Amino acid sequence: MLLPDIVSVIETAALASFGVDLFSGGLPPNPSECCALVEYGGMPPMRTQNEGAIPSSAQGAEMPRFQLIVRSSDYEAGRTFIQSLWDLLDAIVNRDVNGTFYQRVAALQSPFMLERDDNDRWIFVANFQASKVV
């Protein structure tokens, strides 16, 4: 599955720890310094041709998308952290993660500051699209 695979990549790089400062599905109220991954609608799957079946309905690669969210009470620390995560994730090319082959995880834009939350903490985001063989 997409989010557990991305969590694994981040933990392997020792940039964050799941359940401590790395979360899936959204940001919890605490801690202030943390990040989260949220899956959202992606592109249609890429189809492949099967022998004797043209056009084929066989699925070749899924194209899911996810958002990386970083929250920090310090602007510079938050911006630096999301850039480190962005650099790591955008470099995933032809890589097996937990038994799933990722052709590419591509950033859809550079990280940017989205808003400040109700506790005056900075929220940074970046969006990605993955291409994974199924």
C-alpha positions as a printed Julia matrix, in Angstrom:
134×3 Matrix{Float64}:
  0.0     0.0     0.0
  1.17    3.48   -0.83
  1.32    5.27    2.51
  2.99    2.44    4.47
  5.58    2.2     1.71
  6.34    5.93    1.85
  6.48    5.77    5.66
  9.03    2.97    5.29
 11.21    5.08    2.98
 11.17    8.0     5.42
 11.93    5.8     8.43
 14.75    3.99    6.6
 16.33    7.39    5.92
 15.97    8.17    9.66
 14.17   11.45    8.97
 11.13   10.67   11.14
  9.55    7.84   13.14
  6.02    6.58   12.6
  3.73    7.4    15.5
  6.26    9.81   17.02
  6.68   12.61   14.48
  5.41   10.88   11.31
  1.72   10.14   10.81
 -0.58    8.77    8.15
 -3.95   10.25    7.22
 -3.44   13.68    8.79
 -1.72   15.63   11.53
 -2.63   14.97   15.16
 -2.95   17.93   17.57
  0.53   17.19   18.96
  3.49   17.21   18.66
  4.09   20.63   17.16
  7.04   19.4    15.08
  5.78   16.59   12.86
  4.81   15.45    9.39
  2.0    13.44    7.83
  1.12   11.71    4.59
 -2.37   11.94    3.12
 -3.46    9.98    0.06
 -5.83   11.6    -2.46
 -7.18   10.9    -5.94
 -4.56   10.2    -8.57
 -4.44    9.47  -12.26
 -6.14    6.51  -13.95
 -4.07    3.33  -13.95
 -1.84    2.61  -16.91
 -3.06   -0.44  -18.85
 -0.98   -3.08  -20.55
 -1.75   -5.4   -23.42
 -2.33   -9.08  -22.79
 -1.72  -11.73  -25.4
 -4.86  -12.14  -27.46
 -6.72   -9.33  -25.76
 -6.42   -5.94  -27.44
 -7.42   -3.55  -26.02
 -6.62   -5.09  -22.69
 -8.16   -4.3   -19.36
 -5.07   -5.59  -17.54
 -3.71   -3.05  -15.14
  0.01   -2.39  -15.41
  0.71    0.51  -13.07
 -1.25    2.53  -10.54
 -0.77    6.29  -10.43
 -1.79    7.34   -6.88
 -1.11   10.76   -5.41
 -0.33   11.85   -1.89
  0.38   15.01    0.02
  3.26   15.49    2.41
  2.42   17.89    5.26
  4.93   19.33    7.71
  4.01   21.37   10.78
  6.5    23.38   12.81
  6.5    26.2    15.32
  9.62   27.56   13.57
  9.41   28.66    9.93
 13.02   27.87    8.98
 13.03   24.48   10.73
  9.75   23.48    9.06
 10.88   24.63    5.63
 14.2    22.8     5.97
 12.46   19.61    7.14
  9.98   19.49    4.27
 12.8    20.13    1.8
 14.72   17.14    3.21
 11.66   14.92    2.87
 10.91   16.3    -0.61
 14.48   15.56   -1.77
 14.22   11.99   -0.46
 10.82   11.2    -1.98
 11.37   12.88   -5.35
 14.46   10.69   -5.82
 12.52    7.4    -5.72
 13.11    5.87   -9.17
 12.98    2.16  -10.1
 12.96    1.07   -6.48
 11.38   -1.85   -4.65
  9.73   -0.82   -1.38
  8.2    -3.57    0.76
  7.7    -5.78   -2.29
  6.12   -3.09   -4.49
  8.09   -1.78   -7.46
  7.95    2.02   -7.79
  8.87    3.24  -11.25
  8.83    6.81   -9.97
  7.65    9.05   -7.18
  7.51   12.51   -8.71
  7.0    15.81   -6.95
  4.17   17.78   -8.55
  5.64   21.06   -7.29
  8.19   22.39   -4.86
  7.28   22.54   -1.16
  5.38   25.64   -0.11
  3.94   27.26    2.99
  0.2    26.65    3.03
 -0.98   28.4     6.2
 -0.57   28.87    9.92
 -2.78   26.71   12.11
 -4.92   27.79   15.08
 -1.87   27.48   17.34
  0.21   29.77   15.09
  2.34   26.88   13.76
  3.57   26.84   10.16
  2.07   24.29    7.76
  4.09   23.33    4.68
  2.94   20.95    1.94
  4.13   19.24   -1.21
  2.21   16.92   -3.54
  3.52   13.78   -5.22
  2.44   11.27   -7.8
  3.68    7.7    -7.68
  3.83    5.17  -10.47
  3.82    1.68   -9.0
  3.68   -1.64  -10.81
  0.83   -3.9    -9.78
